[in-house]
Amino acid sequence: MKNKSYLVVPVLLLIFALAVLSAGCTTPVEPSGNPGITSSAAVEKVEVLHFHRTSQCYSCKTVGAYAEETVKNYFAQELASGKVVFGHINIEEPENKALVEQYGPTGPSLWIGVYDQDGFHKEENVNVWYKIGNKEEYLAYLKEVIDKRLEGDLS
């Protein structure tokens, strides 16, 4: 019988992947939203919301921490005025049911909501998950996205 030791690493990787998936640390592959451009004067409010479960892995915590840091560092004035809102939202808590229904997260995620003259537009930003290994890149990227939303650019 042949030596099957070459199967050990792939089997271990499969077990690890299944463990991560069962912990709820998955990210959807497609963002949702309503692309378009509206007038910056028409933007009333931008919400940046980190949805998470009670138990969070390193990646989930990092996505939320870096998002909070981005908003606090670059949008302090807008945060103080209420034009930008940031929140960590536990999707398992009953008091967050309305926000969970409004945004529709299925697991840990970062969502941006824009309120403008045309109503409410939401989008899940999956790109932040690929940037958690480089904090400066993450912060710069998310700052640019929030700047665009504040200017009315929903593309």
C-alpha positions in Angstrom: 0.0 0.0 0.0 1.3 3.5 -0.9 2.2 6.1 1.7 -0.7 8.6 2.0 1.2 11.2 4.1 0.8 13.7 1.2 -2.9 14.0 2.2 -2.3 15.3 5.7 -1.8 19.0 4.8 -4.8 19.2 2.5 -7.0 17.5 5.1 -5.8 19.8 7.8 -6.5 22.9 5.6 -10.0 21.6 4.9 -10.6 21.1 8.6 -9.3 24.7 9.4 -11.5 26.2 6.6 -14.6 24.4 7.9 -13.9 25.6 11.4 -13.6 29.2 10.2 -16.8 28.9 8.2 -18.7 27.4 11.1 -17.6 30.3 13.3 -19.4 32.7 11.1 -16.3 34.5 9.8 -17.4 34.5 6.1 -17.7 37.3 3.7 -20.2 37.5 0.9 -18.7 37.7 -2.5 -20.9 40.4 -4.0 -21.7 43.9 -2.6 -25.2 45.2 -2.9 -26.3 48.7 -3.3 -27.6 51.3 -5.6 -24.8 52.8 -7.8 -25.1 56.4 -9.0 -24.2 60.0 -8.3 -26.3 62.5 -6.5 -25.7 66.0 -5.3 -23.4 66.4 -2.3 -25.8 68.9 -0.8 -28.4 66.1 -1.0 -26.5 63.8 1.3 -28.0 64.1 4.7 -26.2 61.4 6.5 -23.7 58.5 6.0 -23.7 55.6 8.4 -20.7 53.3 8.7 -21.8 50.1 10.5 -19.7 47.2 11.6 -22.1 44.2 12.0 -20.8 41.4 14.1 -21.7 38.4 16.3 -21.1 38.2 20.0 -18.1 36.0 19.5 -15.7 37.6 17.0 -12.5 36.3 15.4 -9.4 38.4 14.9 -10.4 39.5 11.3 -13.9 40.5 12.4 -12.5 42.6 15.3 -9.9 44.2 13.0 -12.5 45.2 10.4 -14.5 47.0 13.1 -11.6 48.6 14.9 -10.0 49.9 11.7 -13.4 51.3 10.5 -13.9 53.0 13.8 -10.4 54.5 13.7 -11.0 55.7 10.1 -14.2 57.5 11.1 -12.8 59.0 14.3 -9.5 60.2 12.7 -10.8 61.6 9.4 -14.4 62.5 10.0 -14.4 63.8 13.6 -16.3 67.0 12.6 -18.9 65.1 10.6 -19.2 62.6 13.5 -19.8 65.4 16.0 -22.5 67.0 13.7 -24.2 63.7 13.0 -23.6 63.8 9.3 -21.4 60.6 9.7 -22.5 57.9 12.2 -20.4 54.9 13.2 -21.5 51.9 15.2 -20.6 48.4 16.2 -23.8 46.4 15.8 -24.2 43.0 17.4 -26.6 41.1 15.0 -27.5 38.7 17.8 -28.9 41.3 20.1 -32.6 41.9 20.0 -32.3 45.7 20.4 -30.5 45.8 17.0 -33.2 44.0 15.1 -34.4 47.1 13.2 -30.9 47.9 11.9 -30.3 44.3 11.0 -33.5 44.2 9.0 -32.8 47.5 7.4 -29.3 46.6 6.2 -29.7 42.8 5.9 -26.3 41.5 7.0 -26.0 37.8 7.1 -22.8 37.7 9.2 -19.8 39.9 10.2 -19.6 42.7 7.7 -19.1 46.4 7.1 -22.0 48.4 5.6 -22.3 52.0 4.5 -25.7 53.6 4.3 -26.3 56.9 2.6 -29.4 59.0 3.2 -30.1 61.5 0.5 -32.9 63.3 -1.4 -33.8 60.0 -3.1 -34.0 58.0 0.2 -31.7 55.4 1.7 -29.0 53.5 -0.2 -27.0 50.7 1.4 -23.9 48.8 0.4 -21.8 46.1 1.9 -18.1 46.8 1.5 -16.3 43.5 1.1 -13.0 45.1 0.0 -12.1 46.0 3.6 -11.6 42.3 4.4 -8.7 42.1 1.9 -7.0 45.2 3.5 -6.8 44.2 7.2 -3.2 43.1 6.7 -2.2 46.6 6.0 -3.7 49.2 8.4 -2.6 52.3 6.5 -4.0 50.9 3.2 -7.3 50.0 5.0 -7.7 53.5 6.5 -6.8 55.3 3.3 -9.2 53.1 1.3 -12.2 53.5 3.6 -11.6 57.2 4.0 -11.8 57.5 0.2 -15.0 55.5 0.1 -16.6 57.6 2.8 -15.4 60.9 1.2 -17.2 59.7 -2.1 -20.4 58.9 -0.2 -20.4 62.3 1.5 -19.9 63.9 -1.9 -23.0 62.0 -3.2 -21.0 59.5 -5.3 -22.7 56.2 -4.8 -20.8 54.3 -7.5 
